[in-house]
Amino acid sequence: MSFHYSAEEGSIRVDDNHILRARLQRADGEWQDAEIDLNNHIGNENGSFFWDGNNFSDTAQDVHFAIEGGGEVPVLRATLLNEDGEGVQRDLNLSERIQNYDGTFSFSE
C-alpha cells in the first residue's frame, strides 16, 4: 500500500532535505513513527531525480513535500543542480516506490 494512504493526517514531512518521516498505521491498526532516508534511494542525474540512485540532497535546494491532486499524489519537490550548476525545478511521485509495510517505510524496486 502506498504510504500516504495509511499515514496519520498531517504527519508526513521531509526533514534535513532527505529524511521522509510519518506516523504510519500498522496492520493491527496501531500507529508507529517511521522514517526512511531518501538519499539511499534517489539520485540527481543532470538536474533530474532518478530512482535507484543516491545522495540527491547533496545537489538539491528548496526541498519540500506535499500531497497534491486532491490527496492522491505524495510529491517530493526540489531545485536540482544540473551539470552546468544551474537549478532546475523537479518533482517526484514518492508513491512510485515508497510503501508502508506494517508501519514502516519500505522501498520497492
N, C-alpha and C positions, 0 to 999 in steps of 0.2 A: 504494500500500500504506500502511495506517495505520502511522505512525512507530513505535509501541510494539512492534509485532511484529518490527521489524528493528533495534531498538536493543540495544546491549550491556546485558546484565542489570545492573541496579543503577545505570545511568549517567544515567537521566532525572531531571532536577531543575528547579526553578524558582528562579532567583537574583534578588535585588533586587525580589521580588514580581511580576516581569513578563517575565523573560528565561528562556525554555524552552531547556534545554541537554541534549544527549545525545551519545553516540557512536553514529552510525548506520552501517549497513552499506551499502556501495555495490554496484552490480551485479556488479563483479568480485570481491566477497567481502571486500574490504578495509574497515577501519573508519575513520571520519572524524568528528572533532569537529564538531558542528553547533549552531547556536543560531538562535532566532527571537524577536523582540520581540513578545510578545503584546499589548502596548499599541497596536500598529499594526493589530490585527485584532479586538479585543474591547473593548466599552464597558460602562458601567454605566448602565442606564436605570431610575431609581427603585428601586434595590436589586436589580436582576436583570441577569445577564450578557446581552449580546447581541452576535452576530457582526456584522461589518462596521462596528463602532464603533471607538472608540479611547480610550486612557488610563484603562481600568478601574481600574488600580492607584492612581490619584490618590484614589479614594474607597473603597479596599479595606483591610482589616485581616486579619491571620492567614491570609495566602495560603499555600497548600501544595498539593502534588501527590501523588497516589497512584495505583497500579494497583489496581483493585478488581474484585470479582466473579470470582475465580479467574484473574486476569491478563488479563481481557478488556477492561476499560474504563480508559482513561487519564483521570483526573478531576482537574480544577482546582477547588479549594475555596477559598472566601474569605467573609469577612463584608463585605458591601457596604452602604454607606450609602444610605438612600433619601432622598427629598426633605425628610423631616422630621428628617433627621440620625440616624435610628435604624439600627442594624446588623441586617442580615438575612443569615442563613447561606445561601449558594447554592453550587451546583456546576455544572460544565460539562464535558461529554464532549469532550475535545480531538480525538478521532479523527473527529468530525463534519467537521472542516475542515482539520486539520493532517496532512500526509502526509510520507513520506520519498521524495524524488526523487533517486535515485542518491547518497545520502549527505548530502543537505542537506534542511532543512525546506522545505516548500512549503505555501502556503495556497491551498485550493481554495474557490471561491465557489459 
